[in-house]
């Protein structure tokens, strides 16, 4: 039907949400480190660009925190290096606090760490993010405290590049897709949350 342009480089991430009753698409760019919101009905920007500290937006997920529409964004330096999470208040297009989140605070992990996937869900009435990283780790984050919610989970993959949340047999789960570059395998894991 129509197209829009606004990033100065590739688009790495896309997610759909609702703002003010309008269907909105959020896109994240590689190279410009920016996130844009787009009004789907009018095919034009919805609010100003949102720019974080990284060079690359690797993943975006949406939820509500205390009734406010929020995007949880994974950004990195774009070279599979150190990355972080950032919450954005979508109505005001402003960051909520400083970036947060690393799976491991060791110096070695900070030099080779990037969240490649993020999804949001509710656990026990609290909004959480579930992240997958370049080292094959899955971590839950309490979005109200911005702290890890439980222990890090480790699968049998070298990296996790997609993650989604759902309910299976009445229990909340995350489903991740990861890879093993040495064998070319892609592996799907189901995680109890």
KEKE-3310 file (N, C-alpha, C; in steps of 0.2 Angstrom, whole numbers, plus 5000, padded with zeros to 4 digits):
npx = (5004:5009:5025:5038:5052:5066:5077:5095:5102:5102:5087:5085:5076:5059:5043:5025:5013:5001:4996:4988:4976:4980:4987:5003:5020:5036:5053:5070:5086:5102:5117:5113:5108:5095:5078:5062:5045:5030:5015:5004:4992:4993:5005:5016:5029:5027:5028:5045:5061:5070:5084:5097:5111:5119:5125:5118:5101:5096:5085:5067:5054:5037:5027:5017:5020:5016:5004:5009:5013:5027:5043:5055:5071:5085:5101:5117:5135:5135:5144:5143:5147:5148:5132:5116:5101:5087:5073:5059:5048:5034:5024:5029:5041:5053:5068:5067:5075:5093:5102:5102:5107:5116:5120:5131:5142:5156:5172:5176:5164:5158:5165:5162:5147:5130:5113:5103:5090:5073:5059:5043:5033:5020:5023:5016:5009:5018:5027:5039:5055:5062:5077:5088:5105:5121:5129:5122:5113:5099:5089:5078:5071:5065:5055:5051:5060:5071:5081:5089:5078:5078:5089:5101:5098:5104:5106:5109:5116:5126:5122:5108:5095:5082:5067:5052:5037:5024:5009:5009:5000:4994:5005:5017:5029:5045:5050:5064:5076:5091:5108:5121:5136:5147:5141:5131:5118:5101:5092:5078:5072:5062:5057:5053:5045)
npy = (4994:5007:5015:5020:5030:5033:5029:5029:5018:5000:4991:4983:4978:4976:4979:4978:4988:4997:5014:5026:5021:5019:5009:5006:5004:5000:5003:4998:5003:4999:5005:5018:5018:5022:5022:5022:5027:5023:5028:5017:5018:5031:5031:5038:5046:5044:5053:5059:5054:5041:5040:5029:5024:5015:5009:5001:4995:4980:4972:4974:4975:4976:4982:4986:4996:5000:5005:5013:5014:5005:5002:4990:4989:4982:4987:4989:4990:4987:4978:4965:4966:4974:4976:4983:4985:4996:5005:5013:5026:5027:5036:5048:5047:5046:5040:5029:5031:5026:5015:4997:4981:4967:4950:4944:4951:4951:4956:4950:4946:4958:4963:4955:4954:4954:4958:4949:4946:4950:4948:4952:4949:4945:4940:4933:4945:4955:4965:4958:4956:4945:4940:4935:4931:4934:4924:4913:4913:4914:4926:4932:4948:4959:4972:4983:4984:4984:4974:4957:4943:4930:4916:4915:4906:4893:4886:4874:4880:4892:4905:4915:4920:4923:4926:4922:4924:4914:4904:4888:4873:4880:4886:4899:4901:4903:4903:4900:4902:4897:4896:4885:4889:4881:4868:4872:4870:4874:4877:4875:4880:4877:4886:4885:4898)
npz = (5000:5004:5008:5019:5024:5034:5042:5043:5039:5038:5043:5058:5067:5071:5077:5081:5089:5099:5100:5108:5102:5089:5076:5077:5071:5077:5072:5072:5069:5061:5063:5063:5076:5080:5084:5077:5076:5068:5061:5055:5048:5042:5036:5040:5050:5068:5080:5087:5081:5091:5100:5106:5116:5109:5093:5086:5085:5090:5094:5098:5110:5116:5129:5144:5158:5173:5167:5157:5140:5134:5126:5126:5122:5114:5112:5104:5101:5088:5083:5088:5101:5117:5124:5129:5138:5135:5142:5134:5135:5126:5123:5126:5119:5126:5135:5149:5163:5165:5153:5155:5161:5160:5156:5163:5174:5173:5167:5155:5149:5147:5136:5126:5122:5118:5117:5107:5105:5112:5122:5129:5143:5155:5172:5186:5188:5185:5174:5163:5154:5143:5138:5125:5121:5113:5118:5120:5131:5141:5150:5162:5166:5178:5174:5182:5192:5185:5186:5186:5185:5193:5190:5177:5162:5152:5136:5124:5113:5103:5102:5104:5093:5092:5101:5110:5119:5127:5132:5138:5140:5151:5158:5159:5146:5137:5121:5112:5098:5092:5087:5081:5075:5071:5067:5059:5064:5069:5084:5093:5109:5123:5137:5154:5163)
capx = (5000:5014:5031:5041:5059:5068:5083:5101:5105:5098:5083:5087:5071:5052:5037:5019:5010:4995:4997:4982:4971:4982:4992:5010:5026:5042:5058:5076:5091:5109:5122:5111:5106:5089:5071:5057:5038:5027:5008:5002:4986:4994:5011:5021:5032:5023:5033:5051:5066:5072:5091:5100:5118:5122:5125:5113:5095:5096:5078:5062:5048:5033:5023:5015:5023:5012:4999:5012:5016:5034:5047:5061:5075:5092:5106:5124:5139:5134:5149:5142:5151:5144:5126:5112:5093:5084:5066:5057:5041:5032:5019:5033:5047:5059:5070:5066:5082:5099:5102:5103:5107:5121:5119:5137:5146:5163:5175:5176:5158:5156:5169:5159:5140:5125:5107:5100:5082:5070:5052:5040:5027:5018:5023:5014:5006:5023:5030:5046:5058:5066:5082:5093:5111:5126:5133:5117:5110:5092:5088:5072:5072:5059:5055:5050:5066:5077:5086:5087:5072:5080:5095:5102:5097:5109:5104:5114:5117:5131:5119:5100:5093:5074:5063:5045:5033:5017:5007:5009:4997:4993:5011:5021:5035:5048:5053:5070:5079:5098:5112:5128:5139:5151:5138:5125:5111:5097:5089:5072:5072:5056:5060:5048:5046)
capy = (5000:5012:5014:5025:5030:5037:5026:5030:5012:4995:4990:4976:4976:4978:4976:4981:4990:5002:5020:5031:5018:5019:5004:5009:5000:5003:5000:4999:5003:4997:5010:5025:5017:5025:5019:5026:5025:5024:5027:5013:5021:5037:5030:5043:5045:5045:5056:5060:5048:5039:5037:5027:5025:5011:5010:4996:4992:4973:4969:4978:4972:4981:4980:4991:4997:5005:5008:5017:5010:5005:4998:4987:4989:4980:4991:4987:4994:4985:4973:4959:4968:4976:4979:4985:4986:5002:5006:5019:5028:5028:5042:5054:5046:5047:5034:5028:5029:5024:5008:4992:4974:4962:4944:4943:4957:4950:4960:4946:4946:4964:4964:4951:4953:4958:4955:4948:4945:4952:4948:4954:4945:4946:4935:4935:4952:4960:4965:4955:4955:4939:4941:4930:4934:4931:4918:4907:4914:4917:4929:4936:4955:4963:4978:4988:4985:4984:4969:4950:4940:4923:4914:4915:4900:4891:4881:4870:4884:4897:4911:4915:4926:4925:4923:4924:4921:4911:4900:4881:4869:4884:4888:4904:4899:4907:4899:4903:4899:4898:4892:4883:4890:4875:4863:4875:4869:4879:4873:4878:4878:4879:4887:4887:4904)
capz = (5000:5005:5011:5023:5025:5040:5045:5038:5037:5038:5049:5061:5071:5069:5081:5081:5095:5099:5104:5107:5098:5082:5075:5076:5070:5079:5069:5075:5064:5062:5061:5066:5083:5081:5084:5074:5077:5062:5060:5050:5044:5038:5033:5042:5057:5074:5086:5085:5082:5098:5099:5112:5116:5105:5086:5083:5088:5088:5095:5101:5112:5119:5135:5148:5164:5177:5163:5152:5134:5134:5122:5128:5116:5115:5108:5105:5097:5081:5081:5092:5107:5123:5123:5135:5137:5137:5141:5131:5136:5119:5122:5126:5115:5130:5139:5156:5166:5161:5150:5161:5159:5157:5159:5167:5175:5172:5162:5149:5146:5144:5130:5120:5125:5115:5117:5100:5106:5118:5122:5135:5145:5162:5177:5193:5188:5184:5167:5163:5148:5142:5133:5122:5119:5108:5121:5121:5138:5142:5156:5164:5169:5181:5171:5187:5196:5180:5189:5184:5189:5193:5187:5170:5159:5147:5132:5120:5107:5104:5102:5103:5089:5092:5107:5110:5125:5126:5137:5136:5146:5157:5161:5154:5143:5132:5115:5109:5092:5093:5082:5082:5069:5069:5064:5055:5067:5072:5089:5097:5116:5127:5144:5159:5166)
cpx = (5004:5020:5034:5048:5061:5075:5089:5104:5100:5093:5084:5081:5064:5047:5031:5016:5004:4997:4991:4977:4973:4987:4998:5015:5032:5048:5065:5081:5098:5113:5120:5109:5099:5083:5066:5050:5035:5019:5006:4997:4988:5001:5016:5024:5026:5027:5040:5056:5068:5079:5094:5108:5122:5122:5120:5107:5095:5089:5074:5056:5044:5029:5020:5018:5019:5007:5002:5014:5024:5037:5053:5066:5082:5096:5113:5128:5139:5139:5149:5147:5146:5138:5122:5105:5092:5076:5064:5050:5039:5028:5024:5039:5053:5061:5068:5072:5087:5098:5104:5104:5113:5119:5125:5141:5153:5166:5175:5170:5156:5160:5165:5151:5136:5119:5104:5093:5080:5062:5049:5034:5025:5019:5021:5012:5012:5026:5037:5048:5062:5070:5086:5099:5116:5130:5128:5114:5103:5092:5081:5074:5065:5060:5053:5056:5072:5083:5084:5082:5074:5087:5095:5101:5102:5107:5110:5116:5123:5128:5111:5098:5086:5072:5056:5042:5026:5015:5006:5006:4996:4999:5015:5027:5038:5051:5058:5073:5086:5102:5119:5132:5144:5148:5132:5118:5108:5093:5084:5072:5065:5058:5054:5050:5044)
cpy = (5006:5011:5020:5024:5034:5035:5028:5024:5006:4995:4983:4974:4979:4975:4981:4983:4995:5008:5024:5028:5017:5013:5007:5003:5004:4999:5002:4998:5001:5003:5017:5024:5020:5020:5024:5023:5027:5023:5023:5015:5027:5036:5036:5042:5047:5047:5056:5054:5047:5036:5036:5028:5021:5013:5006:4994:4985:4970:4974:4974:4977:4978:4986:4991:5002:5009:5012:5012:5011:5000:4996:4986:4987:4984:4989:4992:4992:4980:4967:4960:4970:4979:4980:4985:4993:5002:5013:5020:5030:5034:5048:5053:5047:5041:5035:5026:5028:5017:5004:4986:4971:4956:4942:4949:4957:4954:4957:4946:4952:4966:4960:4949:4957:4954:4954:4947:4947:4951:4950:4950:4948:4940:4937:4942:4957:4959:4963:4955:4949:4940:4935:4933:4930:4925:4913:4907:4917:4920:4933:4943:4957:4970:4984:4989:4986:4979:4962:4947:4933:4922:4914:4907:4899:4885:4878:4874:4889:4904:4910:4921:4928:4922:4926:4921:4919:4907:4893:4877:4873:4887:4893:4901:4904:4901:4903:4899:4902:4894:4890:4883:4884:4870:4866:4873:4875:4875:4878:4875:4881:4880:4889:4893:4904)
cpz = (5000:5008:5014:5023:5031:5043:5040:5036:5037:5044:5051:5065:5070:5074:5080:5088:5094:5103:5103:5102:5091:5082:5073:5075:5073:5075:5072:5069:5066:5059:5063:5073:5085:5081:5082:5075:5071:5063:5054:5045:5039:5035:5034:5049:5063:5080:5083:5085:5089:5097:5105:5112:5112:5097:5082:5087:5086:5089:5099:5103:5115:5124:5138:5155:5168:5172:5157:5146:5134:5129:5126:5122:5118:5110:5109:5101:5089:5079:5085:5098:5113:5121:5130:5133:5139:5137:5139:5133:5129:5118:5122:5122:5119:5134:5146:5159:5162:5158:5156:5157:5156:5160:5164:5168:5174:5166:5155:5145:5143:5138:5124:5123:5121:5115:5110:5100:5112:5117:5128:5136:5152:5166:5183:5193:5186:5177:5168:5155:5148:5136:5131:5120:5115:5111:5123:5128:5137:5149:5156:5167:5171:5178:5176:5191:5192:5183:5186:5188:5189:5190:5180:5167:5153:5143:5129:5113:5109:5105:5101:5099:5089:5098:5107:5116:5124:5132:5135:5142:5152:5160:5156:5152:5138:5127:5112:5103:5093:5088:5085:5076:5066:5065:5059:5058:5069:5077:5092:5104:5118:5134:5148:5162:5173)
residu = (UNK:UNK:UNK:UNK:UNK:UNK:UNK:UNK:UNK:UNK:UNK:UNK:UNK:UNK:UNK:UNK:UNK:UNK:UNK:UNK:UNK:UNK:UNK:UNK:UNK:UNK:UNK:UNK:UNK:UNK:UNK:UNK:UNK:UNK:UNK:UNK:UNK:UNK:UNK:UNK:UNK:UNK:UNK:UNK:UNK:UNK:UNK:UNK:UNK:UNK:UNK:UNK:UNK:UNK:UNK:UNK:UNK:UNK:UNK:UNK:UNK:UNK:UNK:UNK:UNK:UNK:UNK:UNK:UNK:UNK:UNK:UNK:UNK:UNK:UNK:UNK:UNK:UNK:UNK:UNK:UNK:UNK:UNK:UNK:UNK:UNK:UNK:UNK:UNK:UNK:UNK:UNK:UNK:UNK:UNK:UNK:UNK:UNK:UNK:UNK:UNK:UNK:UNK:UNK:UNK:UNK:UNK:UNK:UNK:UNK:UNK:UNK:UNK:UNK:UNK:UNK:UNK:UNK:UNK:UNK:UNK:UNK:UNK:UNK:UNK:UNK:UNK:UNK:UNK:UNK:UNK:UNK:UNK:UNK:UNK:UNK:UNK:UNK:UNK:UNK:UNK:UNK:UNK:UNK:UNK:UNK:UNK:UNK:UNK:UNK:UNK:UNK:UNK:UNK:UNK:UNK:UNK:UNK:UNK:UNK:UNK:UNK:UNK:UNK:UNK:UNK:UNK:UNK:UNK:UNK:UNK:UNK:UNK:UNK:UNK:UNK:UNK:UNK:UNK:UNK:UNK:UNK:UNK:UNK:UNK:UNK:UNK:UNK:UNK:UNK:UNK:UNK:UNK)
# end
